[in-house]
Amino acid sequence: MKNILLWTKLALCLALSMNVFAEDTPHTFMMRPEVLVKGKQLVQQGDPTAVKALGNILQEADKALQNGPYSVVSKDKMPPSGDKHDYMSVGPYWWPDSTKTDGLPYIRKDGRINPERYSIRDAEYHTALCRDVYILSIAWYYTGKQVYAQHAARLLRTWFIDPATRMNPNLNFGQSIPGITEGRGIGLIDTKGLVKLLDGVSLLKGSAVLQPEEENGIRAWYTSFLQWMRTSPIGMDEADEHNNHGTWYDVQTVSIALFLDDKALAEKMLKEQTVPRIESQLKEDGSQPHELARTLSWNYSQMNLKGFFELARLAENVQLNLWTMETPGGKSLKKAFGWMLGYADEARPWTYEQIKPRDVKGFTDLARLAAPHYPDVDARKLLEKEEKQNDLILLTGSTF
């Protein structure tokens, strides 16, 4: 209960104006600047819960100091382009056809991961890069220790700047399917964690570990990547997806636009892409039919809702309230949250296909993020059941 009360105290900061900040306030767009500032104050005051949370985060940051650097050129397999700087990955749910001598073309087994997915590690490296930069930036912000910022900068230089190791700004060969395609729009889901990396870069600006030309190099990389996402056939194919893939496409494009200080573009995409997705992906009762059709229906419903919650947080940066908005068809994120909340008790049967055990822990974190916006939706039972706090939510207002 004590942890919940402290988290609630931090969450009250959400009511603060997002328009005016002190000069030393971080200019992040997913992590909440007001929570970061308040969290640092609590740590400095010796608040035991905040100090413990920071200690846990620093343990992860110290592990991250031993990781990487990561690079797409480390893979053994050559992309179809003949350039190892091009990102590659294999579709996770595609397997050799046992009725064919060569196994081609591969066939789909939804929810069942083919180990070949891990034979190329570009996706794994990108996810690790995003998490490490995110954790290291938080550790630097709270402690001022340059060792955290310096390692984050090393990871960034290797992935985005160094000519010998940098990734080309495209996903032309993401989630390939042997015998069918060398790459597809669905591959863009591989980089959905980039919003946290970008927030980390924004937080690191105060550390002075990146030279101006290096910061400009990262911005130029993402300018090219955003252009590719919005104009390439593969990028436009993902933009047209009507399930979690479309949602996470928006998370990436909107966060890049905010990172590039193009709030007008971010607002345009939110209004023209995200709002219609809320209308098309949800039913009026809040259920998500596209995700419920999957063999891991709980996992994908939770994953998609998390994407929408991230978009609602990003939308706050352009004074757009997606948290409580309701479409003309009566669809809303509030209803989606309430619908899933009804199943968050593992004792209640989940009547949709779920080929792996249902884990509600991730939904508990979503409830922590949503609760301040939905005071009339009672999530206390779920939050009180999970005694362990989420350290990142407590000290940043966000989670990975």
C-alpha positions in Angstrom: 0.0 0.0 0.0 2.9 2.4 0.8 4.3 1.9 -2.7 0.9 2.6 -4.2 0.5 5.8 -2.2 4.0 7.1 -3.3 3.3 6.2 -6.9 -0.1 8.1 -6.6 1.8 11.1 -5.2 4.1 11.2 -8.2 1.2 10.6 -10.5 -0.5 13.8 -9.2 2.3 15.6 -11.0 0.4 14.8 -14.2 -1.9 17.7 -13.4 0.9 20.2 -13.8 1.0 22.3 -16.9 3.1 20.8 -19.8 3.6 24.2 -21.4 6.2 25.8 -19.1 9.3 24.2 -17.6 12.2 25.5 -15.7 15.5 25.7 -17.6 16.9 22.5 -15.9 13.7 20.5 -16.5 14.3 17.6 -19.0 12.6 17.9 -22.4 11.5 14.3 -22.8 8.3 13.4 -24.5 7.6 9.9 -23.2 9.2 10.0 -19.8 7.3 12.7 -17.8 9.6 15.7 -17.1 7.6 16.6 -13.9 8.0 13.0 -12.6 11.7 13.0 -13.3 12.1 16.3 -11.4 10.0 15.2 -8.5 11.7 11.8 -8.4 15.1 13.5 -8.2 13.9 15.6 -5.3 12.6 12.6 -3.4 15.9 10.8 -3.9 17.9 13.8 -2.7 15.6 14.0 0.3 16.3 10.3 1.1 12.8 9.0 0.5 13.3 5.3 1.1 11.0 4.1 -1.6 12.5 6.4 -4.3 16.0 5.5 -3.2 15.3 1.8 -3.4 13.8 2.3 -6.9 16.8 4.2 -8.0 19.1 1.5 -6.6 17.3 -1.1 -8.7 17.6 1.0 -11.8 21.3 1.5 -11.2 21.8 -2.2 -10.9 20.4 -2.5 -14.4 22.5 0.4 -15.6 25.6 -1.2 -14.3 24.8 -4.3 -16.2 24.2 -2.1 -19.3 27.8 -0.7 -18.9 29.0 -4.2 -19.8 26.8 -4.5 -22.9 27.5 -3.7 -26.5 28.3 -1.9 -28.6 25.8 -3.4 -31.0 26.0 -3.3 -34.8 24.1 -4.7 -37.7 27.4 -5.5 -39.5 28.1 -8.2 -36.9 25.8 -10.7 -38.6 27.1 -13.6 -40.6 24.5 -13.5 -43.3 24.6 -11.0 -46.1 21.4 -9.1 -46.9 20.0 -9.3 -50.4 21.5 -5.9 -51.1 25.0 -7.1 -50.5 25.5 -4.5 -47.8 25.8 -5.7 -44.2 24.8 -2.2 -43.0 21.3 -3.1 -44.0 19.1 -4.4 -41.2 17.8 -8.0 -41.5 15.4 -10.2 -39.6 13.3 -13.3 -40.1 9.5 -13.6 -39.6 9.1 -15.3 -36.2 6.1 -17.4 -36.9 7.2 -18.9 -40.2 8.4 -22.5 -40.5 9.8 -24.8 -43.2 7.0 -26.7 -44.9 7.6 -30.4 -43.9 5.8 -31.6 -47.0 8.4 -30.0 -49.3 12.0 -31.3 -49.8 13.5 -27.8 -49.4 10.9 -26.6 -47.0 9.9 -23.7 -49.3 7.9 -21.7 -49.2 7.7 -21.4 -45.4 4.3 -21.7 -43.8 2.8 -19.7 -40.9 2.2 -21.0 -37.4 0.9 -18.0 -35.5 2.3 -17.6 -32.0 5.0 -20.3 -32.4 8.5 -18.9 -32.8 10.8 -20.6 -35.2 14.3 -20.6 -33.6 15.7 -19.4 -37.0 14.4 -16.0 -35.9 17.5 -15.8 -33.6 20.0 -16.8 -36.3 20.2 -13.1 -37.3 20.5 -10.8 -34.2 19.8 -7.4 -35.7 16.3 -7.3 -34.0 17.8 -8.4 -30.7 20.5 -5.9 -30.9 18.1 -3.0 -31.7 15.9 -3.9 -28.7 19.0 -4.1 -26.5 20.3 -0.8 -27.8 17.0 1.0 -27.0 16.8 -0.4 -23.5 20.4 0.2 -22.6 20.4 3.8 -23.8 17.1 4.4 -22.0 18.4 2.9 -18.7 21.8 4.6 -18.9 20.3 8.0 -19.6 18.0 7.6 -16.5 21.0 6.6 -14.4 23.0 9.6 -15.6 20.1 12.0 -14.9 19.7 10.8 -11.3 23.3 10.4 -10.4 25.2 12.8 -12.7 27.8 10.1 -13.2 29.4 10.6 -16.6 30.2 6.9 -17.0 26.6 6.2 -17.8 26.2 8.9 -20.3 29.6 8.1 -21.9 28.6 4.4 -22.5 25.2 5.5 -23.9 27.0 7.8 -26.3 29.3 5.0 -27.4 26.3 2.8 -28.2 24.7 5.6 -30.2 27.9 6.4 -32.1 28.3 2.7 -33.1 24.7 2.2 -34.3 24.1 5.6 -36.0 27.3 7.4 -36.8 30.5 5.4 -37.2 30.8 4.6 -41.0 32.2 1.2 -40.2 29.3 0.0 -38.1 26.3 2.3 -38.6 22.9 0.9 -39.8 21.5 2.2 -43.0 18.2 4.0 -42.2 15.8 1.5 -43.7 14.1 -1.8 -42.8 13.9 -3.2 -46.4 14.8 -6.7 -45.2 12.8 -6.9 -42.0 10.9 -10.1 -41.1 11.7 -11.9 -44.4 10.0 -15.2 -45.2 12.1 -17.8 -47.0 10.6 -18.7 -50.3 8.1 -15.8 -50.2 9.7 -12.3 -49.6 13.0 -10.7 -48.7 11.3 -8.2 -46.5 7.8 -6.8 -45.6 6.1 -4.0 -43.8 5.4 -6.1 -40.8 9.2 -6.0 -40.1 8.7 -2.4 -38.8 7.4 -3.9 -35.5 11.0 -4.9 -34.8 12.0 -1.3 -34.0 9.0 -0.3 -31.8 11.2 0.4 -28.9 12.9 3.3 -30.6 10.6 5.8 -28.7 12.5 5.0 -25.5 15.9 5.4 -27.2 14.9 8.8 -28.5 13.7 9.8 -25.0 17.1 8.7 -23.7 18.9 10.8 -26.3 16.8 13.8 -25.3 17.6 13.2 -21.6 21.3 12.9 -22.4 21.5 16.4 -24.0 22.4 17.8 -20.6 25.4 15.5 -20.2 27.5 17.1 -23.0 28.8 13.7 -24.0 27.6 14.0 -27.6 29.2 16.6 -29.7 26.8 18.9 -31.7 27.8 17.2 -34.9 27.0 13.8 -33.4 23.6 14.9 -32.2 23.0 16.3 -35.7 24.1 13.0 -37.1 21.5 11.1 -35.1 18.9 13.6 -36.1 19.8 13.2 -39.7 19.6 9.5 -39.4 16.1 9.7 -38.0 15.1 12.3 -40.6 16.0 9.8 -43.3 14.4 6.9 -41.5 11.1 8.8 -41.0 11.2 9.7 -44.7 11.6 6.0 -45.6 8.8 5.0 -43.2 6.4 7.4 -44.8 7.2 7.0 -48.5 8.7 3.6 -49.2 6.4 0.8 -50.3 7.3 -1.3 -47.3 6.8 1.6 -44.9 3.4 2.5 -46.5 2.4 -1.1 -46.3 2.9 -1.1 -42.5 1.1 2.2 -42.2 -2.0 0.5 -43.7 -2.0 -2.3 -41.2 -5.3 -2.5 -39.1 -4.0 -4.1 -36.0 -1.1 -3.6 -33.5 1.3 -3.2 -36.4 -0.5 0.0 -37.4 -0.6 1.2 -33.8 3.2 0.7 -33.3 3.9 2.3 -36.7 2.2 5.4 -35.3 4.2 5.2 -32.1 7.4 5.3 -34.1 6.6 7.9 -36.6 5.0 10.3 -34.1 7.9 9.9 -31.6 10.5 10.6 -34.4 8.6 13.7 -35.4 8.6 15.0 -31.8 12.3 14.1 -31.5 12.9 16.2 -34.7 10.9 19.1 -33.2 8.2 18.8 -35.8 5.1 19.0 -33.6 2.9 20.0 -36.6 3.7 16.7 -38.3 3.2 14.7 -35.0 -0.2 16.3 -34.5 -1.1 15.7 -38.1 -0.3 12.0 -37.9 -2.1 11.6 -34.6 -5.2 13.1 -35.9 -5.2 11.5 -39.4 -3.8 8.1 -38.5 -4.1 7.3 -34.8 -7.7 8.6 -34.2 -9.0 6.5 -37.1 -7.2 3.5 -35.7 -9.1 3.9 -32.4 -12.3 3.8 -34.4 -11.4 0.9 -36.6 -9.5 -1.4 -34.2 -11.8 -1.2 -31.2 -15.4 -2.3 -30.7 -17.8 -0.1 -28.7 -17.4 -2.3 -25.7 -13.6 -1.8 -25.8 -12.6 -5.2 -27.1 -10.0 -5.5 -29.8 -11.3 -8.0 -32.5 -8.1 -8.0 -34.6 -6.0 -9.0 -31.6 -8.6 -11.4 -30.2 -8.3 -13.4 -33.5 -4.7 -14.3 -32.7 -3.5 -17.4 -31.0 -2.0 -15.3 -28.3 -5.0 -13.1 -27.9 -4.3 -11.7 -24.4 -0.7 -10.9 -25.3 -1.6 -9.0 -28.4 -4.5 -7.2 -26.9 -2.2 -6.0 -24.1 0.6 -5.1 -26.6 -1.8 -3.1 -28.7 -3.3 -1.3 -25.8 0.2 -0.4 -24.6 0.9 1.1 -28.0 -2.2 3.2 -27.8 -1.3 4.3 -24.3 2.1 5.4 -25.6 0.4 7.4 -28.3 -1.9 9.0 -25.8 1.2 10.1 -23.8 2.9 11.3 -27.0 -0.2 13.3 -27.9 0.0 15.3 -24.7 3.1 16.9 -26.3 0.8 18.6 -28.8 -2.1 19.2 -26.4 -4.2 16.4 -27.8 -6.1 14.3 -25.3 -6.4 10.7 -26.6 -6.9 9.3 -23.1 -10.5 10.4 -22.7 -11.4 11.1 -26.4 -14.3 9.1 -27.8 -14.8 8.6 -31.5 -18.1 9.3 -33.3 -18.6 5.5 -33.2 -18.3 5.4 -29.4 -14.8 3.9 -29.3 -12.3 4.9 -26.7 -9.1 3.9 -25.0 -10.9 4.2 -21.7 -13.4 1.5 -22.8 -10.5 -0.7 -24.1 -8.7 -0.4 -20.7 -11.9 -1.2 -18.8 -12.7 -4.2 -21.0 -9.3 -5.7 -20.3 -9.3 -4.8 -16.7 -12.3 -7.1 -16.3 -10.0 -10.0 -17.2 -7.0 -8.9 -15.2 -8.0 -11.3 -12.4 -6.4 -14.6 -13.5 -9.2 -16.4 -11.7 -11.6 -15.2 -14.4 -11.6 -17.4 -17.5 -10.2 -15.9 -20.7 -12.5 -17.4 -23.4 -10.3 -16.5 -26.4 -7.4 -18.5 -27.9 -4.3 -18.2 -25.8 -1.7 -20.9 -26.5 0.6 -19.8 -23.8 -0.2 -19.0 -20.1 -1.8 -15.6 -19.6 0.4 -13.2 -17.6 -1.3 -10.2 -16.2 1.8 -8.5 -14.8 2.3 -6.3 -17.9 -1.3 -5.2 -17.6 -0.7 -4.1 -14.0 1.9 -1.7 -15.3 -0.6 -0.4 -17.9 -3.1 0.1 -15.1 -0.5 2.2 -13.2 -0.1 4.4 -16.2 -3.9 4.7 -16.9 -5.2 5.1 -13.3 -4.6 8.9 -13.1 -6.5 9.5 -16.3 -9.5 7.2 -15.3 -10.3 8.0 -11.7 -13.8 6.5 -12.2 -12.4 3.1 -13.3 -11.6 1.2 -10.2 -8.2 -0.6 -10.6 -7.4 -0.6 -6.9 -7.8 -4.3 -6.5 -5.4 -5.1 -9.3 -2.8 -2.5 -8.1 -3.0 -3.6 -4.5 -2.5 -7.2 -5.4 0.8 -6.4 -7.1 2.9 -5.2 -4.2 6.1 -4.8 -6.2 6.4 -1.4 -7.7 7.6 -0.6 -11.2 10.7 1.4 -10.6 10.7 3.1 -14.0 7.1 4.2 -13.7 7.8 5.5 -10.2 10.8 7.6 -11.2 10.1 8.5 -14.9 6.3 8.1 -15.4 7.0 5.6 -18.1 8.2 2.0 -18.5 10.0 0.1 -21.2 
